[in-house]
């Protein structure tokens, strides 16, 4: 499906590091790559899907720290109504061109709900994984 998102921005989303949790228990997600740690989390939680999502910098337009923090809090509150478990995380640009964004890994959020939440928070894309534990970039515009 064609997208209004510039190809270079999509490439950055694909190359980003998506990390949930901290320290040795952190789960690192890479687009289109099987995640053993996510698969294990699915097995332990009884869930078969998850969304990695941010509310920061809607439309990839930089916002103030205060605006991003407030949006993150609203997203976390919204996800608590849809997810069985929510884990704090960050999305990072390995090149360092973009600062890390506060993000959340939410278990048990189906694709349609994940897409609706991404759009509600003005995001260009989300990362969603089904039972195969392969994170996929889902473009929203």
C-alpha positions in Angstrom: 0.0 0.0 0.0 1.5 3.4 -1.0 2.3 5.8 1.9 2.6 9.6 2.3 5.6 9.0 4.6 8.9 9.8 2.8 11.0 6.8 2.0 14.0 8.0 4.0 11.8 8.3 7.1 10.5 4.8 6.6 14.0 3.6 6.3 14.9 5.2 9.6 11.9 3.6 11.3 13.0 0.2 9.9 16.6 0.7 11.2 15.6 1.9 14.6 16.2 0.0 17.8 13.1 -0.8 19.8 13.9 -1.7 23.4 11.4 -2.6 26.1 12.4 -3.1 29.7 15.8 -2.5 31.3 19.1 -4.1 32.0 19.5 -7.8 31.3 15.7 -8.3 31.1 15.4 -5.8 28.2 13.7 -7.0 25.0 15.3 -5.6 21.8 13.1 -5.6 18.8 14.2 -5.2 15.2 11.8 -4.9 12.3 11.2 -8.2 10.4 13.5 -10.2 12.7 12.2 -13.0 15.0 12.6 -12.1 18.7 13.2 -15.0 21.0 12.8 -12.8 24.0 9.4 -11.6 22.8 8.3 -15.2 22.0 9.3 -16.1 25.6 7.3 -13.2 26.9 4.3 -14.3 24.9 4.6 -17.8 26.3 4.9 -16.6 29.9 2.1 -14.1 29.6 -0.4 -16.2 27.6 -0.6 -13.4 25.0 0.0 -13.7 21.3 0.4 -10.1 20.1 2.0 -6.9 21.2 2.4 -3.3 20.0 5.5 -1.1 20.5 4.3 2.4 20.3 5.2 6.0 21.2 3.2 9.2 21.6 6.3 11.4 21.2 6.9 13.7 18.3 3.6 13.1 16.4 4.2 12.9 12.6 7.9 12.8 13.3 7.8 16.5 14.2 9.9 17.3 17.2 8.0 18.5 20.3 9.1 19.8 23.6 10.1 17.5 26.4 7.0 18.5 28.4 4.6 17.9 25.5 6.2 14.5 24.9 6.0 13.5 28.6 2.4 14.5 28.8 1.5 12.5 25.6 3.4 9.5 26.9 1.4 9.6 30.1 -1.9 9.8 28.2 -0.8 6.9 26.0 0.2 4.7 29.0 -3.2 5.4 30.6 -5.0 4.5 27.3 -3.0 1.3 26.9 -3.8 0.2 30.4 -7.4 -0.2 29.2 -6.4 -2.4 26.3 -3.3 -4.3 27.3 -2.6 -7.1 29.8 0.8 -5.7 30.5 2.6 -2.5 29.6 6.4 -2.2 29.6 8.3 1.0 29.4 10.8 1.3 26.6 12.6 3.5 24.1 12.8 3.8 20.4 16.3 4.8 19.3 17.9 5.9 16.0 21.3 4.1 15.8 22.8 6.9 13.8 22.0 9.4 16.6 20.2 11.8 14.3 17.0 11.6 16.5 17.0 11.5 20.3 15.5 8.3 21.9 11.7 8.4 22.3 9.9 7.1 25.3 7.8 4.2 24.1 5.7 1.3 25.4 5.5 -2.4 24.7 1.9 -3.4 25.3 0.9 -7.1 25.3 -2.4 -8.3 24.1 -3.3 -5.3 21.9 -4.7 -6.5 18.5 -3.6 -4.9 15.3 -6.8 -2.9 14.7 -6.6 -1.4 18.2 -2.9 -0.7 17.8 -3.5 1.1 14.6 -6.3 3.1 16.1 -4.1 4.2 19.0 -1.3 5.1 16.7 -3.6 7.3 14.7 -5.1 8.8 17.9 -1.7 9.9 19.0 -0.7 11.2 15.6 2.0 8.6 14.8 3.2 7.8 11.3 3.7 4.1 12.2 3.7 1.5 14.9 5.6 -1.7 15.5 3.3 -4.7 15.9 4.0 -8.4 16.4 1.7 -11.4 16.3 2.2 -14.9 17.6 5.2 -15.4 15.3 7.1 -12.8 17.5 8.4 -11.0 14.4 7.9 -7.2 14.8 6.5 -5.6 11.7 6.5 -1.9 10.8 2.8 -0.9 10.3 2.5 2.4 8.4 -0.5 4.5 9.4 -0.6 7.0 6.6 
